[in-house]
Amino acid sequence: MKVTLESTDKVVTLDGVPARVWQGHTERGVPCHAFIALVGVDREADHAEFERDLVERATPRAELQAYPARMVFP
């Protein structure tokens, strides 16, 4: 499965760990979201470029403002 994600300005705490909410869609267009606590960059990659891109944040879709716990898969 391939998923395209964009960072949002929403941060939640899951099991005591802060995680940013990312929103996006699968390659077949199914809307989805991810809770991401950590992102790594390859040592040879352009870290400055990555950090500039990481600052860009979208407003979360309405359905991500409050989400039921059943939507979180371990």
C-alpha positions in Angstrom: 0.0 0.0 0.0 1.2 3.5 -0.8 0.0 6.5 1.2 0.5 10.2 0.6 0.6 12.3 3.8 0.9 15.9 4.8 1.7 17.2 8.2 -1.0 19.1 10.1 -0.8 21.5 13.1 -2.6 19.0 15.4 -0.6 17.1 18.1 -2.1 14.4 20.2 -0.7 12.2 23.0 -0.9 8.5 22.5 0.3 6.2 25.3 2.1 9.2 26.9 4.0 10.0 23.6 3.2 13.2 21.7 2.5 12.5 18.0 1.7 14.9 15.2 -1.4 14.0 13.1 -0.7 13.7 9.4 -3.5 13.4 6.9 -3.7 12.0 3.4 -5.0 9.3 1.2 -4.0 5.9 -0.2 -3.1 5.6 -3.9 -6.7 4.6 -4.5 -8.0 7.7 -2.9 -9.1 6.4 0.5 -8.7 9.3 3.1 -6.6 8.3 6.0 -4.5 9.8 8.8 -1.4 8.8 10.7 0.0 9.6 14.2 3.7 10.2 13.8 6.0 10.6 16.8 9.3 10.5 15.1 10.7 11.0 11.5 14.2 10.2 10.5 16.3 11.4 7.6 19.1 9.5 5.9 22.5 10.9 6.9 23.4 11.8 3.3 20.1 13.6 2.7 19.7 17.4 2.7 18.6 17.9 6.3 18.1 21.7 5.8 15.6 21.0 3.0 13.8 18.4 5.1 13.5 20.8 8.1 12.2 23.6 5.8 9.5 21.2 4.4 8.6 19.9 7.8 7.6 23.4 9.0 4.8 23.4 6.4 1.6 22.3 8.1 -2.0 22.0 6.8 -5.1 22.6 8.8 -6.6 19.2 9.8 -9.7 18.0 8.0 -12.9 18.5 10.1 -13.1 14.8 10.9 -9.7 14.9 12.5 -10.6 17.6 15.1 -12.0 14.8 17.3 -11.6 11.2 16.5 -13.0 8.1 18.2 -10.4 5.8 19.9 -11.6 2.9 17.6 -9.9 4.7 14.7 -6.5 4.2 16.3 -4.9 0.9 15.2 -2.0 -0.4 17.3 
